[in-house]
Amino acid sequence: VSLMEEHGKELLGTQTCTLWVHDQIRRTMWTLDERREIKSVKIRELSTSVVGRAAISGEVEVQIVDPDNAKDLDDDETEDPDVVVQSNIMSDVTFRSCALGQPVLGKNSVKEILGVIECHNKRGGVFDEEDKYVMQLLGTIIAGALQYIRDNSKVLKAKRTQHRRASVEGF
């Protein structure tokens, strides 16, 4: 997960890139926070965010907050976007904010949502069509990995159940 997030940030030039994984049974999305602890949120609580909208619609979602006179993150001299935002909050400078949510779709169904990739604050502006294309490619790669994990966990679970039944019948 953290490797995908780092590569996603580099590929798109964003401040953050997060993979949210869909738990179909609990109807939640979960991710790892900064301390690498699981953060789980009900999908209905995410319905106004790009993550929730992408999970519900199965489509790429883009959100742009563009107040009057807003600056892009790299309009400032500082390289670190966290420092830029923090240093300019005190000076009443408003920055443009943008978010992109890319659904990660399963192979079994067009609308089977395995997760959502969420990116925030593209350096130099807002997300364009090329960024959406890159996110679709990244989503396809992540979908393959998540589908592999999901399929193999089902196989392992079935083997454990079969092994337990054989053990019980052996008594």
ChimeraX commands (.cxc) that place a marker at each C-alpha (Angstrom):
marker #1 position 0.00,0.00,0.00 radius 0.5
marker #1 position 2.66,2.53,0.99 radius 0.5
marker #1 position 4.69,1.74,-2.15 radius 0.5
marker #1 position 1.63,2.45,-4.35 radius 0.5
marker #1 position 0.99,5.68,-2.47 radius 0.5
marker #1 position 4.57,6.91,-2.92 radius 0.5
marker #1 position 4.63,6.03,-6.64 radius 0.5
marker #1 position 1.22,7.62,-7.13 radius 0.5
marker #1 position 2.44,10.87,-5.59 radius 0.5
marker #1 position 5.51,10.83,-7.84 radius 0.5
marker #1 position 3.61,9.94,-11.03 radius 0.5
marker #1 position 1.00,12.64,-10.61 radius 0.5
marker #1 position 2.97,15.24,-8.67 radius 0.5
marker #1 position 0.45,15.36,-5.84 radius 0.5
marker #1 position 0.66,16.21,-2.18 radius 0.5
marker #1 position -1.02,12.95,-1.15 radius 0.5
marker #1 position -2.07,9.67,-2.71 radius 0.5
marker #1 position -4.08,7.17,-0.66 radius 0.5
marker #1 position -5.48,3.72,-1.43 radius 0.5
marker #1 position -8.86,3.04,0.17 radius 0.5
marker #1 position -9.86,-0.64,0.12 radius 0.5
marker #1 position -13.54,-1.61,-0.04 radius 0.5
marker #1 position -14.84,-4.07,2.55 radius 0.5
marker #1 position -18.05,-5.32,0.93 radius 0.5
marker #1 position -19.29,-7.17,4.01 radius 0.5
marker #1 position -18.99,-4.20,6.39 radius 0.5
marker #1 position -19.81,-1.61,3.66 radius 0.5
marker #1 position -16.75,0.37,4.65 radius 0.5
marker #1 position -13.62,1.75,3.06 radius 0.5
marker #1 position -10.37,1.37,4.96 radius 0.5
marker #1 position -6.84,2.70,4.59 radius 0.5
marker #1 position -3.70,3.00,6.65 radius 0.5
marker #1 position -3.11,6.31,8.42 radius 0.5
marker #1 position 0.23,8.06,9.00 radius 0.5
marker #1 position 1.04,5.67,11.88 radius 0.5
marker #1 position 0.21,2.70,9.59 radius 0.5
marker #1 position -2.92,1.92,11.64 radius 0.5
marker #1 position -6.17,0.93,9.95 radius 0.5
marker #1 position -8.68,3.74,9.51 radius 0.5
marker #1 position -12.14,2.48,8.57 radius 0.5
marker #1 position -15.09,4.63,7.49 radius 0.5
marker #1 position -18.65,3.70,6.48 radius 0.5
marker #1 position -19.25,4.46,2.80 radius 0.5
marker #1 position -22.34,6.54,3.57 radius 0.5
marker #1 position -20.12,8.81,5.71 radius 0.5
marker #1 position -17.87,9.34,2.70 radius 0.5
marker #1 position -20.68,10.14,0.26 radius 0.5
marker #1 position -19.71,13.81,-0.13 radius 0.5
marker #1 position -16.00,13.10,-0.68 radius 0.5
marker #1 position -14.33,12.03,-3.92 radius 0.5
marker #1 position -13.67,8.62,-2.31 radius 0.5
marker #1 position -17.33,8.04,-1.50 radius 0.5
marker #1 position -18.62,9.37,-4.80 radius 0.5
marker #1 position -16.13,7.22,-6.77 radius 0.5
marker #1 position -17.04,4.14,-4.70 radius 0.5
marker #1 position -20.76,4.70,-5.19 radius 0.5
marker #1 position -20.69,5.68,-8.88 radius 0.5
marker #1 position -17.80,3.53,-10.09 radius 0.5
marker #1 position -16.63,6.56,-12.07 radius 0.5
marker #1 position -13.63,8.89,-11.74 radius 0.5
marker #1 position -14.54,11.83,-9.52 radius 0.5
marker #1 position -12.77,15.20,-9.47 radius 0.5
marker #1 position -13.37,17.94,-6.93 radius 0.5
marker #1 position -11.89,21.42,-7.25 radius 0.5
marker #1 position -12.13,24.13,-4.63 radius 0.5
marker #1 position -11.03,27.27,-6.43 radius 0.5
marker #1 position -11.71,30.38,-4.37 radius 0.5
marker #1 position -11.14,33.81,-5.92 radius 0.5
marker #1 position -7.43,34.72,-6.14 radius 0.5
marker #1 position -6.37,31.20,-5.18 radius 0.5
marker #1 position -2.78,30.17,-5.80 radius 0.5
marker #1 position -1.46,26.78,-6.86 radius 0.5
marker #1 position 0.71,24.97,-4.34 radius 0.5
marker #1 position 3.94,25.61,-6.19 radius 0.5
marker #1 position 3.33,29.34,-6.72 radius 0.5
marker #1 position 5.39,29.70,-3.53 radius 0.5
marker #1 position 9.16,29.27,-3.36 radius 0.5
marker #1 position 8.99,26.37,-0.87 radius 0.5
marker #1 position 9.35,22.82,-2.24 radius 0.5
marker #1 position 7.43,21.04,0.53 radius 0.5
marker #1 position 3.65,21.51,-0.06 radius 0.5
marker #1 position 2.92,21.03,3.66 radius 0.5
marker #1 position 5.21,23.93,4.50 radius 0.5
marker #1 position 3.66,26.07,1.75 radius 0.5
marker #1 position 0.13,25.56,3.02 radius 0.5
marker #1 position 1.06,26.01,6.68 radius 0.5
marker #1 position 3.21,29.09,6.13 radius 0.5
marker #1 position 0.54,30.80,4.06 radius 0.5
marker #1 position -2.40,30.04,6.31 radius 0.5
marker #1 position -1.03,32.70,8.62 radius 0.5
marker #1 position -0.73,35.21,5.77 radius 0.5
marker #1 position -4.32,34.73,4.56 radius 0.5
marker #1 position -3.21,33.33,1.19 radius 0.5
marker #1 position -5.72,30.79,-0.13 radius 0.5
marker #1 position -4.57,27.84,-2.18 radius 0.5
marker #1 position -6.52,26.01,-4.84 radius 0.5
marker #1 position -7.42,22.52,-3.66 radius 0.5
marker #1 position -8.18,19.62,-5.93 radius 0.5
marker #1 position -8.93,15.97,-5.33 radius 0.5
marker #1 position -9.28,13.01,-7.65 radius 0.5
marker #1 position -10.91,9.67,-6.79 radius 0.5
marker #1 position -10.20,6.74,-9.12 radius 0.5
marker #1 position -12.28,3.60,-8.56 radius 0.5
marker #1 position -10.37,0.33,-8.53 radius 0.5
marker #1 position -12.69,-2.10,-10.33 radius 0.5
marker #1 position -12.78,-5.89,-10.01 radius 0.5
marker #1 position -12.67,-8.31,-12.92 radius 0.5
marker #1 position -15.96,-10.05,-12.11 radius 0.5
marker #1 position -18.27,-7.10,-12.55 radius 0.5
marker #1 position -18.13,-3.72,-14.21 radius 0.5
marker #1 position -19.25,-2.07,-10.96 radius 0.5
marker #1 position -17.42,-4.33,-8.49 radius 0.5
marker #1 position -15.50,-1.77,-6.44 radius 0.5
marker #1 position -12.33,-3.16,-4.87 radius 0.5
marker #1 position -11.16,0.24,-3.69 radius 0.5
marker #1 position -10.53,3.86,-4.58 radius 0.5
marker #1 position -7.29,5.73,-5.15 radius 0.5
marker #1 position -7.53,9.26,-3.75 radius 0.5
marker #1 position -5.07,12.02,-4.68 radius 0.5
marker #1 position -4.99,15.60,-3.40 radius 0.5
marker #1 position -3.43,18.85,-4.51 radius 0.5
marker #1 position -1.60,18.48,-7.79 radius 0.5
marker #1 position 1.46,20.68,-7.99 radius 0.5
marker #1 position 1.01,23.37,-10.61 radius 0.5
marker #1 position -2.75,23.27,-10.89 radius 0.5
marker #1 position -5.63,20.86,-11.17 radius 0.5
marker #1 position -5.98,17.34,-12.57 radius 0.5
marker #1 position -6.29,17.08,-16.34 radius 0.5
marker #1 position -7.19,14.30,-18.81 radius 0.5
marker #1 position -3.63,12.93,-18.81 radius 0.5
marker #1 position -3.77,12.60,-15.00 radius 0.5
marker #1 position -7.07,10.72,-15.28 radius 0.5
marker #1 position -5.49,8.36,-17.81 radius 0.5
marker #1 position -2.49,7.71,-15.52 radius 0.5
marker #1 position -4.88,7.07,-12.62 radius 0.5
marker #1 position -6.87,4.59,-14.72 radius 0.5
marker #1 position -3.65,2.69,-15.48 radius 0.5
marker #1 position -2.64,2.76,-11.81 radius 0.5
marker #1 position -6.15,1.62,-10.88 radius 0.5
marker #1 position -5.85,-1.35,-13.27 radius 0.5
marker #1 position -2.54,-2.42,-11.72 radius 0.5
marker #1 position -3.88,-2.07,-8.18 radius 0.5
marker #1 position -7.06,-3.95,-9.16 radius 0.5
marker #1 position -4.96,-6.89,-10.32 radius 0.5
marker #1 position -3.07,-6.97,-7.03 radius 0.5
marker #1 position -6.22,-6.64,-4.88 radius 0.5
marker #1 position -8.07,-9.26,-6.94 radius 0.5
marker #1 position -5.12,-11.66,-6.55 radius 0.5
marker #1 position -5.08,-11.13,-2.78 radius 0.5
marker #1 position -8.86,-11.54,-2.54 radius 0.5
marker #1 position -8.92,-14.70,-4.70 radius 0.5
marker #1 position -6.05,-16.31,-2.82 radius 0.5
marker #1 position -7.54,-15.51,0.58 radius 0.5
marker #1 position -10.74,-17.30,-0.52 radius 0.5
marker #1 position -8.73,-20.32,-1.64 radius 0.5
marker #1 position -6.79,-20.40,1.65 radius 0.5
marker #1 position -10.01,-20.08,3.64 radius 0.5
marker #1 position -11.59,-22.95,1.67 radius 0.5
marker #1 position -8.52,-25.13,2.24 radius 0.5
marker #1 position -8.59,-24.40,6.00 radius 0.5
marker #1 position -12.30,-25.30,6.14 radius 0.5
marker #1 position -11.67,-28.50,4.19 radius 0.5
marker #1 position -8.76,-29.38,6.47 radius 0.5
marker #1 position -10.91,-28.82,9.59 radius 0.5
marker #1 position -13.68,-31.02,8.20 radius 0.5
marker #1 position -11.17,-33.78,7.42 radius 0.5
marker #1 position -9.80,-33.50,10.96 radius 0.5
marker #1 position -13.28,-33.77,12.50 radius 0.5
marker #1 position -14.22,-36.72,10.31 radius 0.5
marker #1 position -10.96,-38.45,11.31 radius 0.5
marker #1 position -12.03,-38.64,14.96 radius 0.5
marker link #1:1,2 radius 0.2
marker link #1:2,3 radius 0.2
marker link #1:3,4 radius 0.2
marker link #1:4,5 radius 0.2
marker link #1:5,6 radius 0.2
marker link #1:6,7 radius 0.2
marker link #1:7,8 radius 0.2
marker link #1:8,9 radius 0.2
marker link #1:9,10 radius 0.2
marker link #1:10,11 radius 0.2
marker link #1:11,12 radius 0.2
marker link #1:12,13 radius 0.2
marker link #1:13,14 radius 0.2
marker link #1:14,15 radius 0.2
marker link #1:15,16 radius 0.2
marker link #1:16,17 radius 0.2
marker link #1:17,18 radius 0.2
marker link #1:18,19 radius 0.2
marker link #1:19,20 radius 0.2
marker link #1:20,21 radius 0.2
marker link #1:21,22 radius 0.2
marker link #1:22,23 radius 0.2
marker link #1:23,24 radius 0.2
marker link #1:24,25 radius 0.2
marker link #1:25,26 radius 0.2
marker link #1:26,27 radius 0.2
marker link #1:27,28 radius 0.2
marker link #1:28,29 radius 0.2
marker link #1:29,30 radius 0.2
marker link #1:30,31 radius 0.2
marker link #1:31,32 radius 0.2
marker link #1:32,33 radius 0.2
marker link #1:33,34 radius 0.2
marker link #1:34,35 radius 0.2
marker link #1:35,36 radius 0.2
marker link #1:36,37 radius 0.2
marker link #1:37,38 radius 0.2
marker link #1:38,39 radius 0.2
marker link #1:39,40 radius 0.2
marker link #1:40,41 radius 0.2
marker link #1:41,42 radius 0.2
marker link #1:42,43 radius 0.2
marker link #1:43,44 radius 0.2
marker link #1:44,45 radius 0.2
marker link #1:45,46 radius 0.2
marker link #1:46,47 radius 0.2
marker link #1:47,48 radius 0.2
marker link #1:48,49 radius 0.2
marker link #1:49,50 radius 0.2
marker link #1:50,51 radius 0.2
marker link #1:51,52 radius 0.2
marker link #1:52,53 radius 0.2
marker link #1:53,54 radius 0.2
marker link #1:54,55 radius 0.2
marker link #1:55,56 radius 0.2
marker link #1:56,57 radius 0.2
marker link #1:57,58 radius 0.2
marker link #1:58,59 radius 0.2
marker link #1:59,60 radius 0.2
marker link #1:60,61 radius 0.2
marker link #1:61,62 radius 0.2
marker link #1:62,63 radius 0.2
marker link #1:63,64 radius 0.2
marker link #1:64,65 radius 0.2
marker link #1:65,66 radius 0.2
marker link #1:66,67 radius 0.2
marker link #1:67,68 radius 0.2
marker link #1:68,69 radius 0.2
marker link #1:69,70 radius 0.2
marker link #1:70,71 radius 0.2
marker link #1:71,72 radius 0.2
marker link #1:72,73 radius 0.2
marker link #1:73,74 radius 0.2
marker link #1:74,75 radius 0.2
marker link #1:75,76 radius 0.2
marker link #1:76,77 radius 0.2
marker link #1:77,78 radius 0.2
marker link #1:78,79 radius 0.2
marker link #1:79,80 radius 0.2
marker link #1:80,81 radius 0.2
marker link #1:81,82 radius 0.2
marker link #1:82,83 radius 0.2
marker link #1:83,84 radius 0.2
marker link #1:84,85 radius 0.2
marker link #1:85,86 radius 0.2
marker link #1:86,87 radius 0.2
marker link #1:87,88 radius 0.2
marker link #1:88,89 radius 0.2
marker link #1:89,90 radius 0.2
marker link #1:90,91 radius 0.2
marker link #1:91,92 radius 0.2
marker link #1:92,93 radius 0.2
marker link #1:93,94 radius 0.2
marker link #1:94,95 radius 0.2
marker link #1:95,96 radius 0.2
marker link #1:96,97 radius 0.2
marker link #1:97,98 radius 0.2
marker link #1:98,99 radius 0.2
marker link #1:99,100 radius 0.2
marker link #1:100,101 radius 0.2
marker link #1:101,102 radius 0.2
marker link #1:102,103 radius 0.2
marker link #1:103,104 radius 0.2
marker link #1:104,105 radius 0.2
marker link #1:105,106 radius 0.2
marker link #1:106,107 radius 0.2
marker link #1:107,108 radius 0.2
marker link #1:108,109 radius 0.2
marker link #1:109,110 radius 0.2
marker link #1:110,111 radius 0.2
marker link #1:111,112 radius 0.2
marker link #1:112,113 radius 0.2
marker link #1:113,114 radius 0.2
marker link #1:114,115 radius 0.2
marker link #1:115,116 radius 0.2
marker link #1:116,117 radius 0.2
marker link #1:117,118 radius 0.2
marker link #1:118,119 radius 0.2
marker link #1:119,120 radius 0.2
marker link #1:120,121 radius 0.2
marker link #1:121,122 radius 0.2
marker link #1:122,123 radius 0.2
marker link #1:123,124 radius 0.2
marker link #1:124,125 radius 0.2
marker link #1:125,126 radius 0.2
marker link #1:126,127 radius 0.2
marker link #1:127,128 radius 0.2
marker link #1:128,129 radius 0.2
marker link #1:129,130 radius 0.2
marker link #1:130,131 radius 0.2
marker link #1:131,132 radius 0.2
marker link #1:132,133 radius 0.2
marker link #1:133,134 radius 0.2
marker link #1:134,135 radius 0.2
marker link #1:135,136 radius 0.2
marker link #1:136,137 radius 0.2
marker link #1:137,138 radius 0.2
marker link #1:138,139 radius 0.2
marker link #1:139,140 radius 0.2
marker link #1:140,141 radius 0.2
marker link #1:141,142 radius 0.2
marker link #1:142,143 radius 0.2
marker link #1:143,144 radius 0.2
marker link #1:144,145 radius 0.2
marker link #1:145,146 radius 0.2
marker link #1:146,147 radius 0.2
marker link #1:147,148 radius 0.2
marker link #1:148,149 radius 0.2
marker link #1:149,150 radius 0.2
marker link #1:150,151 radius 0.2
marker link #1:151,152 radius 0.2
marker link #1:152,153 radius 0.2
marker link #1:153,154 radius 0.2
marker link #1:154,155 radius 0.2
marker link #1:155,156 radius 0.2
marker link #1:156,157 radius 0.2
marker link #1:157,158 radius 0.2
marker link #1:158,159 radius 0.2
marker link #1:159,160 radius 0.2
marker link #1:160,161 radius 0.2
marker link #1:161,162 radius 0.2
marker link #1:162,163 radius 0.2
marker link #1:163,164 radius 0.2
marker link #1:164,165 radius 0.2
marker link #1:165,166 radius 0.2
marker link #1:166,167 radius 0.2
marker link #1:167,168 radius 0.2
marker link #1:168,169 radius 0.2
marker link #1:169,170 radius 0.2
marker link #1:170,171 radius 0.2
view
